[in-house]
Amino acid sequence: MRRHLLALSFGFCLHAIDAGGVLGAQPADTPQVIRVGMIGLDTSHVPAFTKIFNKENAEGNFAKLKVVAGYPGGTDIPASRDRVAGFTEQVRGMGVEIVQTIPELLERVDVVLLESVDGRIHLEEAVPVILAGKPLFIDKPAAGSLADTIAIYDLAKKHGVPIFSSSSLRYSPSIQELLTDESLGEIVGAVTWGPCSYQSGIPDLFFYGVHGVEMLYALMGSGCETVTRLDSPDADVVSGRWSDGRIGTYRGIRKHAAPFGAIAFGTKAVKPAERTGGYQELCEQIAEFFVSGNTPVDAETTIELFAFMEAADESKRLGGQPVSIPASIAAARERSVGRLAEFLPAE
C-alpha cells in the first residue's frame, strides 16, 4: 500500500511540474494565507504545533500561516502504531482536514511539516514534497540514516526547495542565552546531556539522543573531525574533536535521573544551562522559514550533526576507537545515491 501511494505521489508531482506551476497555488483573489500541511500524525508535536500555528488572534508570522490538512501516515513501531489514531482525531477536532494520501495533501497546501515519528520513512515521504516544490520542515530526526539525510538534502538542493530540520532544544532560551552571553567569552567546549532511548532499526542516537546532540551543535557549531564513544546499558558518552582543537561531549542517559542540560566552557567563564521553553521557540523559527524562505540551520550543519551520531555507532562497533566525520559523510553520500533511486520516479 505504501509503495502504491508513493507511486501516485510521483505521478501527481510530475504532472504539476510539467504544468509549470507550484502545487496548490492560490488564485489571485484569495487572501494570502500560507496553507500548512502535516505528514505523519503520530507524535505529540502534531497537536502541539497545530495549537501554536492556529491560535486565534495570532500575531506576526503566525498570522500568515494556518495548518489546514494532515496525512496520518504511520508505521508499525509502537510509538507510531499506538498513537496515530489518537493524535489524528485531536487535530481533526481542531478543524484540520484529514486526507488519505500525500498527493491529496499536496493539492491543498503550500508548505509542509514532516512530523512522522519514525525517521526511517522520512526519505520516502520527503521525495514527493520536494518534487512538488513545497518548502519543507522535517521534525527530528531528519531521517533514519546519514545516507537518507544526505539524499533528502541533495534532492532539495537540486530542485531549489528550501528545507530544514531541527530539534526544539536548539532554540531553548537557556541555550540561546549562552550563545549571546558576552561574559563567557568565546565558547571553547561544551557538554550536553539528556534522555537517550533507542529505536530499533536506526542508529542509537537518532531517535531521542538527537535532542542533546542538537544542543551540542548549537553551542559548538560545525567542524567536528572525529568522534569516540563509550557505552554501557545505562548511558552513552560521545565526544567529538573539532578541527580547531575544541572538544564537545554528549551524555545520553537511559537509567536514573535524565533531565536535559548543558555546560558551556568559555574563555572567560564556565556556565550551565537547563532546558527552558517548549515548542513555541521552534515554531517561531519554522514560521519565519515558511514566510521568508530563509533556512535557519544550513544543510551542512545538519548533515554533520547526523554524521556525528552515526559515527558514534561505528565507534561503538570498533570498541571506542575514533571515527572520522568526513570519511563517514563521504561513505554515506555514496550510499545515498542508491537510496534516493529507490524512491524517484522512473525516467
Number of C-alpha atoms within 10 A of each C-alpha: 6 11 10 8 13 21 16 16 25 22 13 20 24 15 14 18 14 8 10 9 12 17 24 17 14 16 8 7 6 8 9 11 14 22 20 25 27 28 26 27 29 26 20 15 16 22 20 15 19 21 14 17 23 19 13 10 7 14 9 10 18 22 16 18 21 20 25 22 25 31 24 23 25 24 17 9 12 10 15 20 13 14 15 23 15 14 20 23 15 17 23 16 11 14 13 21 17 20 16 12 18 26 23 17 25 28 18 20 23 24 24 26 22 26 27 30 26 25 26 18 17 26 24 21 22 27 22 26 26 24 24 27 22 24 23 26 24 21 20 24 26 31 29 22 24 30 27 26 24 30 26 25 24 17 17 24 14 10 13 14 18 21 25 21 22 22 21 20 27 22 25 21 17 18 24 16 12 22 17 10 13 12 13 18 16 15 20 20 21 25 24 26 25 25 21 24 16 15 17 8 11 17 20 20 25 25 22 19 24 26 25 27 30 24 29 27 21 20 25 21 15 17 20 25 19 23 28 24 26 16 17 9 8 11 18 22 18 26 22 25 20 19 12 10 13 15 19 24 23 24 26 28 22 17 12 9 9 14 11 20 20 25 20 25 21 19 13 13 13 16 15 15 18 16 17 13 14 14 16 16 16 19 19 17 19 25 21 17 20 26 17 10 15 15 18 14 15 14 21 12 15 22 18 23 23 29 27 29 24 25 27 31 22 20 22 18 11 13 13 17 16 20 23 20 25 16 14 20 21 13 13 20 19 13 16 21 15 13 18 19 11 12 18 16 15 7 3
